[in-house]
Amino acid sequence: MSRRDDYEAKTEALLSPIAQANGVEIYDVEYVKEGADWYLRAYIDKPEGVNIIDCENVSRALSEALDKEDFIPDAYILEVSSPGLGRTLKKDKHLQKSIGEEVEIKLFKPIDKCKEFAGVLTGFDEKQITILEGEISRTFERSEIALIRLALDF
């Protein structure tokens, strides 16, 4: 397990009882470097959507727990937020909840000169993701996909 994976797993374990106490679920936890700064991001969700009070309450409790455990030696910025409307679908649980929803897929390399596709998520397994693009069913290897997220429909 990489250092990043270890920090994310430990943070998720600390966050679990905090999320439960605040009536939210953990959508994702990520530890990433952007420019010179490290960010520890916790994304929380609930059926009716999270609000600023939910984020504030979870952030304060998580910050205290992280200070107490002190397992990340780097300086980092803690962010707690909603995953947003155009949320990234990283895990199988995200994909499962999104079956039947419109998604956008961006590929690392183009297929027929196209790197972006959109359609209804119809299925997935450990190696592939399938969407229905109009009348056409398209299957992509997960290893080809740079990003998959819910489509924003305004």
Secondary structure as a PSIPRED ss2 file (coil, helix, strand):
# PSIPRED VFORMAT (PSIPRED V4.0)

   1 M C   1.000  0.000  0.000
   2 S C   1.000  0.000  0.000
   3 R H   0.000  1.000  0.000
   4 R H   0.000  1.000  0.000
   5 D H   0.000  1.000  0.000
   6 D H   0.000  1.000  0.000
   7 Y H   0.000  1.000  0.000
   8 E H   0.000  1.000  0.000
   9 A H   0.000  1.000  0.000
  10 K H   0.000  1.000  0.000
  11 T H   0.000  1.000  0.000
  12 E H   0.000  1.000  0.000
  13 A H   0.000  1.000  0.000
  14 L H   0.000  1.000  0.000
  15 L H   0.000  1.000  0.000
  16 S H   0.000  1.000  0.000
  17 P H   0.000  1.000  0.000
  18 I H   0.000  1.000  0.000
  19 A H   0.000  1.000  0.000
  20 Q H   0.000  1.000  0.000
  21 A H   0.000  1.000  0.000
  22 N C   1.000  0.000  0.000
  23 G C   1.000  0.000  0.000
  24 V C   1.000  0.000  0.000
  25 E E   0.000  0.000  1.000
  26 I E   0.000  0.000  1.000
  27 Y E   0.000  0.000  1.000
  28 D E   0.000  0.000  1.000
  29 V E   0.000  0.000  1.000
  30 E E   0.000  0.000  1.000
  31 Y E   0.000  0.000  1.000
  32 V E   0.000  0.000  1.000
  33 K E   0.000  0.000  1.000
  34 E E   0.000  0.000  1.000
  35 G C   1.000  0.000  0.000
  36 A C   1.000  0.000  0.000
  37 D E   0.000  0.000  1.000
  38 W E   0.000  0.000  1.000
  39 Y E   0.000  0.000  1.000
  40 L E   0.000  0.000  1.000
  41 R E   0.000  0.000  1.000
  42 A E   0.000  0.000  1.000
  43 Y E   0.000  0.000  1.000
  44 I E   0.000  0.000  1.000
  45 D E   0.000  0.000  1.000
  46 K C   1.000  0.000  0.000
  47 P C   1.000  0.000  0.000
  48 E C   1.000  0.000  0.000
  49 G C   1.000  0.000  0.000
  50 V C   1.000  0.000  0.000
  51 N C   1.000  0.000  0.000
  52 I H   0.000  1.000  0.000
  53 I H   0.000  1.000  0.000
  54 D H   0.000  1.000  0.000
  55 C H   0.000  1.000  0.000
  56 E H   0.000  1.000  0.000
  57 N H   0.000  1.000  0.000
  58 V H   0.000  1.000  0.000
  59 S H   0.000  1.000  0.000
  60 R H   0.000  1.000  0.000
  61 A H   0.000  1.000  0.000
  62 L H   0.000  1.000  0.000
  63 S H   0.000  1.000  0.000
  64 E H   0.000  1.000  0.000
  65 A H   0.000  1.000  0.000
  66 L H   0.000  1.000  0.000
  67 D H   0.000  1.000  0.000
  68 K H   0.000  1.000  0.000
  69 E H   0.000  1.000  0.000
  70 D C   1.000  0.000  0.000
  71 F C   1.000  0.000  0.000
  72 I C   1.000  0.000  0.000
  73 P C   1.000  0.000  0.000
  74 D C   1.000  0.000  0.000
  75 A C   1.000  0.000  0.000
  76 Y E   0.000  0.000  1.000
  77 I E   0.000  0.000  1.000
  78 L E   0.000  0.000  1.000
  79 E E   0.000  0.000  1.000
  80 V E   0.000  0.000  1.000
  81 S E   0.000  0.000  1.000
  82 S C   1.000  0.000  0.000
  83 P C   1.000  0.000  0.000
  84 G C   1.000  0.000  0.000
  85 L C   1.000  0.000  0.000
  86 G C   1.000  0.000  0.000
  87 R C   1.000  0.000  0.000
  88 T E   0.000  0.000  1.000
  89 L C   1.000  0.000  0.000
  90 K C   1.000  0.000  0.000
  91 K C   1.000  0.000  0.000
  92 D H   0.000  1.000  0.000
  93 K H   0.000  1.000  0.000
  94 H H   0.000  1.000  0.000
  95 L H   0.000  1.000  0.000
  96 Q H   0.000  1.000  0.000
  97 K H   0.000  1.000  0.000
  98 S C   1.000  0.000  0.000
  99 I C   1.000  0.000  0.000
 100 G C   1.000  0.000  0.000
 101 E C   1.000  0.000  0.000
 102 E E   0.000  0.000  1.000
 103 V E   0.000  0.000  1.000
 104 E E   0.000  0.000  1.000
 105 I E   0.000  0.000  1.000
 106 K E   0.000  0.000  1.000
 107 L E   0.000  0.000  1.000
 108 F E   0.000  0.000  1.000
 109 K E   0.000  0.000  1.000
 110 P E   0.000  0.000  1.000
 111 I E   0.000  0.000  1.000
 112 D C   1.000  0.000  0.000
 113 K C   1.000  0.000  0.000
 114 C E   0.000  0.000  1.000
 115 K E   0.000  0.000  1.000
 116 E E   0.000  0.000  1.000
 117 F E   0.000  0.000  1.000
 118 A E   0.000  0.000  1.000
 119 G E   0.000  0.000  1.000
 120 V E   0.000  0.000  1.000
 121 L E   0.000  0.000  1.000
 122 T E   0.000  0.000  1.000
 123 G E   0.000  0.000  1.000
 124 F E   0.000  0.000  1.000
 125 D C   1.000  0.000  0.000
 126 E C   1.000  0.000  0.000
 127 K C   1.000  0.000  0.000
 128 Q E   0.000  0.000  1.000
 129 I E   0.000  0.000  1.000
 130 T E   0.000  0.000  1.000
 131 I E   0.000  0.000  1.000
 132 L E   0.000  0.000  1.000
 133 E E   0.000  0.000  1.000
 134 G C   1.000  0.000  0.000
 135 E C   1.000  0.000  0.000
 136 I E   0.000  0.000  1.000
 137 S E   0.000  0.000  1.000
 138 R E   0.000  0.000  1.000
 139 T E   0.000  0.000  1.000
 140 F E   0.000  0.000  1.000
 141 E E   0.000  0.000  1.000
 142 R H   0.000  1.000  0.000
 143 S H   0.000  1.000  0.000
 144 E H   0.000  1.000  0.000
 145 I E   0.000  0.000  1.000
 146 A E   0.000  0.000  1.000
 147 L E   0.000  0.000  1.000
 148 I E   0.000  0.000  1.000
 149 R E   0.000  0.000  1.000
 150 L E   0.000  0.000  1.000
 151 A C   1.000  0.000  0.000
 152 L C   1.000  0.000  0.000
 153 D C   1.000  0.000  0.000
 154 F C   1.000  0.000  0.000
